[in-house]
Every structure is written in structure tokens, then in C-alpha cells.
Amino acid sequence: MHNTIFAGHKTPLIKIRSIFFCLALFATIQFDAQAQNKENFRGRVTIPLKHGSDHPGKRTDEAMNRWRSHGLGQFIHWGMYSIPGGEWKGKTYTGASEWIRVWKEIPNADYDNLYKQFNPKGFDAKKWARMAKDMGAGYMVFTTKHHDGFCMWPSKYTDYTVANTPYKKDIVEQVVDAYTAEGIDVHLYFSVMDWNQGGWLYQAPKTDEERAKWEGFKEFTRNQIFELLDNYPQIKGLWFDGTWDNSWVSEYEFAHELEKEIRAKHPDIIIGSRFRPDEYGNRQCDANGDLIGDYDQSWERDIPTSIEQLHGNDWDCGMTVAENGWGYTKTPTSYVKTPYELISMISECNSMGGNFVLNFGPDGNGVMPTREVNIANEIGRWMKTNGEAVRGAEPVTDIRKQGWGFMTKKDGKIYLHVYNKPLNDVLRIEFGRKTYVPGAVKMLGGAPLKVTDAGRNKRNSRLFNIHLPAGVGAGGPFVIEMELIDNTGENDAYQQALT
Ligand code: JFZ
């Protein structure tokens, strides 16, 4: 697999393998303790791991490049928790609505029978897919099974599925087909933790009886994952969750084997960092600090403050509309973000190379809440004009961060995503030591802009003033496109004084 998908690492890996081989030989002749530390191709000292990262650094194959280029995705949490919508017998649960089953106010048996009412007459996968397309999403993640264990597809490994609801039909199939038809890639969310399956444990099994149950659960999990891959081969990724408990964390070997099996069956598949731990119980990153899986899933409802925090890894930011809660909530109990705030997160994540994945929680009838439809419309309006600064755009790493917003780049152009418009309508761009001069500059979806040379500052950085037309930004955040002309050849020493 290294030689095909991770071709970028081919040469160093081969080199390292031979270095390791020599080291191993030497260590065997000497004594074992010598083999504890070794240097990897990044020139760091690492400890040998059997179940650590399979590919330190980014995957650079076509499937991963496509994933990275999306910039914006849609998450959908839909399941039996969408029926109560965060309320039970007139009381409101302040936790995440998809976790309502753990609330003492609702007996498990009541929750586990909600499926008997599930008949979402308002569900129309094509309508959801059109909404996502209009919003500008390149991919989506759909909950096939959340922690409650309910399967939105007719799994043959449990009765707790959509097939046994009044609705009967396969939801996952409809979602996969409708989104794929719109050209939107589908990733499937799957919770390993399963509150409905008797075999699920929080702690590693201790008794023979527990061990037998747990082995059964592992097989069940494996079967369900392969069932999803068999049923929906067009999917592009698996978004795993519910993997933090000690029971699963101690299954590093099984989980690693399972991941390899999944990749053997579906070589392009994209799997995040949440699926499996290393043999020391490290999650997301292994004991050497290398990311496990293809992208960093730990930036959930969170955005790094600088690109350095990402250590060169791919990443996604799953974001909720209210602060806490992914499933449908009749009455949000925490702050609800505005479209403006969410749009700025698209720019912010993309300026650091991450995909922003906005969550939607349809109600028990399959209908998207109006506040979320409005958000999708507002984002779509912005993306229509400015989406080219998001799709396929990359972070700008050689121009310092500027106070007015965020930057991305593509095809020799930089995009200035403006969120803090200067009161004097003059937007200053400061290039770093590697100097550029602007070529054509225009508003995305608008007219060319006048640019004047503002000289250099003490750091010798070249400065340019972009003159904004009066009233720009009244309709929301905007993006300026600037062609860059490389100017590094110019003699840039203008001030000799030492300070
Ligand atoms: C999990 C779920 O529990 C939640 O209901 C939702 O599905 C979300 C997408 O994933 O919640 C988590 C999981 C991991 C972290 C935070 C919330 N984390 O690593 O910070």
C-alpha cells in the first residue's frame, strides 16, 4: 500500500527500511535495549511501534487530494434521537440531543422503542442533496449508526434497524444515491460504541462470560462495517466515532488489522484519526506524535489558532449550529451561531488547509429545521460568489496573517477573505520577506480594484493598499482575488541602519 497510495514516501521508506534492517541486525548481535530508539526519515528519534501511524505525513493520492480540495462539507445526524428532539414529557434536556438516552428522565426501554414510531413522511434525500449542493458542499458525512445502536440501513446483524420501523426502507441507500447523483462525495459515520448491543463493554472484558460477549461484539462490528462497504461501494470514507472507551482502546491490534482489511477491500477509502489507538493507548496521534489515520479528527467544534498546531496533517472541523448537540433539537439550549459566524469559520479552516463540515439535524419526520435551511441558503449565497476561494484552495504560508481576515491561494492567485473591513476603506496587504507585487486585483463577483504601492516597512516587507469601493461589505463578508507576481529577484535592501 505504501508503494501505491503513499508514493510520496517511497524512497525515504525504503531507505529507512534498510537502515532499520541494519540497526536490527546490530541490535540483535549487541543487546536488546539498544533497539528501543531509532531515527525515522524526518530525522527524529522515534520508538518502534507495531500499531502506530501507517503513513506519517499527508497522503497525496488522488482520492485524498480530492477530499482536501472540498473545503466545505455537510454533516447530518439523523436517528431515533431526532424524534424526541431534546425533549421528553415536556422537559428539555440540556445535553446533546443525540445523547438523550443517557438522561435519567427517559427510561432506556422508552428510548429503545422509539423506532416503532419512525415513519418520516417528510424525508426526501434528493431535497437534502440539492440543499447541500446549493450550499456548496463537496462532501457529506451521514450517521449510519450513532451510539444508540440504531441502524439507518437494514443490517442483517441486528433487528434494531430501519427495516423494522413503519418506514421500512433503507435510508442510507437513499442518502448515498441522492448525494452521489449531485456529485457530492459520501462518507459514512459509524459509532463503534453501541448502547443497544449486549456485547458492548466500556472496560476491557474481565470474566470468561464478558470475553465471549466482547468477542461477539467485535465480530458484529466488523460485519457491520463490511456490510456498509458491500452495500454502498461508492462511498469515499468512513467517519468513525465512539472509540474512546478502554474496551476498544485495548483492542489496538484488532482495530489495526480491521483498518488494514478495510483498506485492502476499498484502497481509496479515507479514515480519520479516531478509529484506532496505538499499542500504548494513544489516540489520534501515536507515541511518536505521528497522526494515526488519514486526517486529524480532533478539531471537533474547534479551530486551531495557527497552522503550526496541525503539524502538517490533514484535518477536518466538524461544527454544530448550536454550541452543543448534533441531533435535531426542538429548542436549542446553547448559543446558536449566525450564518456570518459559520461562513467565517469556512474561511478560517480553509486558510489552514482544513475542511469545514457543518452539521445539520433533521427532525424525526426528515425535515430540516428552518433555521438550518436559512443557514444553508446564506452559506450557499456566499459560496456562489466566493466558493472558488474555498474549493481547491490552499493555505498561504509565506505571507503573514493579516488582521482583516484570512487568505487562501490557487493557481498563482491569492484570495483575501475580508471579515474586518478597515474603516478607511483601504485594505493593507503586507507581504513577507519573500516579496511579491500584485497583478490584477478584483472583488470576486465584482469589479477590478485600484491598488497603490505603499512602500516598505521596517521589516523590508512590501506594502500595498487596496482601495475598496464605498459600501463594499454591506451584504456580508467578501473576497478579493489578487494575482501574484513573484518579485523575489528585486534588491530589497533599502534601509541600512541597524536598530
Ligand atoms: C461524538 C459524539 O458523541 C457526538 O454525539 C457527535 O456524533 C460527534 C460528531 O462525535 O462526540 C465527540 C467525540 C469526540 C470529541 C468530542 C465530541 N472530541 O474528541 O473532542
Residues whose N, C-alpha, C, O or C-beta is under 5 A from the ligand:
A	BS01	JFZ	E98 D241 S298 E300 W326
